[in-house]
Amino acid sequence: MNRNLTIDRPTFVTHLECSLTGERYEADRLHGLSRAGRPLLVRYDLEAVKAALSRDTLGARETDMWRWRELLPVRRTGNIVSLGEIETPLIPIPRAAGSPNVLVKDEGRLPTGSFKARGLVMAVAMAKELGVTRIAMPTNGNAGAALAAYATRVGIETIVFCPEDTPEVNVREIAMQGARVWRVNGLIDDCGAIVGKGAAEGRWFDFSTLKEPYRIEGKKTMGLELAAQFGWELPDAIFYPTGGGTGLIGMWKAFDELEALGWIGAKRPRMYAVQASGCAPIVRAFEEGVEHAERWEDAHTVAAGIRVPRAVGDFLILRAVRASGGKALGVGDPAILQAVDDAARKDGLLLCPEGGATLAAYREAVRTGEVDEDERVVLFNCATGLKYPMPAAPRTLDRHAPIDFELL
Ligand SMILES: *Cc1c(COP(=O)(O)O)cnc(C)c1O
């Protein structure tokens, strides 16, 4: 067992706050959305954290996710659940990106093979802390897998609903890790409607993206890690594949908290929310200059993880993108697949399609002059490429026949 997990944890959560109205909610109680129907944000006594934790203390700890415990919501050490949430590496892809300054934060190395582990490990720990016994969730695949794994580990029952064309590997890993999984003839928000109905009837707790407050806190660690990995200076730009936008919202929150601790300055990366052009509600809202995004009809893309027609945190994504001086960018499936292919063949790094989308968007941004090649850029590869279909490799060799070694 990781020795960090046995240390007693001082806790700094003061309250929760509606992300739209600022209305306060008590900590240590079970919450979903705010009364205004918006995500709740966890607030900390950052002055007290500042007094209790130095960058040196942090630097001496193991580099896993729980090194950030003063900035995380779990109160009781015994409620921490873990499958080994490592700090993920930054990998250059100089050939595919055409610049040595582009680094891929490879989240595919986390438990269950995606960055959903960050959010769900926190949300499940808090569900345990707050006495939840049954959880339901709509998912495009990876969130359900992470939920199943962590919830099973702490003995919480889970029911997961996914679109019927969810990648087979996701459906099976969810089932194998102990959840009851249902394929639904609809999209993720149709699945979400079923979860919402059951929750309203008191059948289970609703774990939809941003409908409970703690996934953001887990995803926030991506921003905390980046700051530490970049020596407390953030990169110039971050390209984030945006579905529900939890990670982008979480990183933006992390940067504010780090600034309040005096660990970073006021400079922020330009945040680029990347979507597939077949499902780009945030891009459309960004371009129209509005604060909320309308549902995207007939959503389709190879990048299932960002096929989210409607996001409850739309205004938080758009605010962060705008405040940072970034943009919301749409990329087509052919460019996504080309980017995945290039990163694998030229740099030996296998991306998931959503990770490919960030590389495709980066290339387009360089082409249009939005980003300069000598800027320091981080692309998020949010899941292991091994979960996704790859091109066929059909060559066979008959060992009994004469072998033409020139042809090999
Ligand atoms: C969930 C997911 C995303 C989108 O992440 P959000 O933070 O919800 O926007 C992107 N890619 C993959 C592979 C995912 O599983």
Ligand as a Chemical Component Dictionary entry (heavy atoms), coordinates in Angstrom:
data_LIG
# 
_chem_comp.id                   LIG 
_chem_comp.type                 NON-POLYMER 
_chem_comp.pdbx_formal_charge   0 
_chem_comp.three_letter_code    LIG 
# 
loop_
_chem_comp_atom.comp_id 
_chem_comp_atom.atom_id 
_chem_comp_atom.alt_atom_id 
_chem_comp_atom.type_symbol 
_chem_comp_atom.charge 
_chem_comp_atom.model_Cartn_x 
_chem_comp_atom.model_Cartn_y 
_chem_comp_atom.model_Cartn_z 
_chem_comp_atom.pdbx_ordinal 
LIG C1 C1 C 0 -14.312 11.738 -21.123 1  
LIG C2 C2 C 0 -13.339 11.805 -22.179 2  
LIG C3 C3 C 0 -13.033 13.038 -22.787 3  
LIG C4 C4 C 0 -13.695 14.326 -22.403 4  
LIG O1 O1 O 0 -13.349 14.736 -21.117 5  
LIG P1 P1 P 0 -14.192 15.869 -20.348 6  
LIG O2 O2 O 0 -13.325 16.353 -19.268 7  
LIG O3 O3 O 0 -15.449 15.218 -19.862 8  
LIG O4 O4 O 0 -14.503 16.932 -21.351 9  
LIG C5 C5 C 0 -12.079 13.026 -23.782 10 
LIG N1 N1 N 0 -11.480 11.895 -24.174 11 
LIG C6 C6 C 0 -11.725 10.699 -23.608 12 
LIG C7 C7 C 0 -10.996 9.488  -24.093 13 
LIG C8 C8 C 0 -12.666 10.621 -22.595 14 
LIG O5 O5 O 0 -12.916 9.423  -22.038 15 
# 
loop_
_chem_comp_bond.comp_id 
_chem_comp_bond.atom_id_1 
_chem_comp_bond.atom_id_2 
_chem_comp_bond.value_order 
_chem_comp_bond.pdbx_ordinal 
LIG C1 C2 SING 1  
LIG C2 C3 SING 2  
LIG C2 C8 DOUB 3  
LIG C3 C4 SING 4  
LIG C3 C5 DOUB 5  
LIG C4 O1 SING 6  
LIG O1 P1 SING 7  
LIG P1 O2 DOUB 8  
LIG P1 O3 SING 9  
LIG P1 O4 SING 10 
LIG C5 N1 SING 11 
LIG N1 C6 DOUB 12 
LIG C6 C7 SING 13 
LIG C6 C8 SING 14 
LIG C8 O5 SING 15 
# 
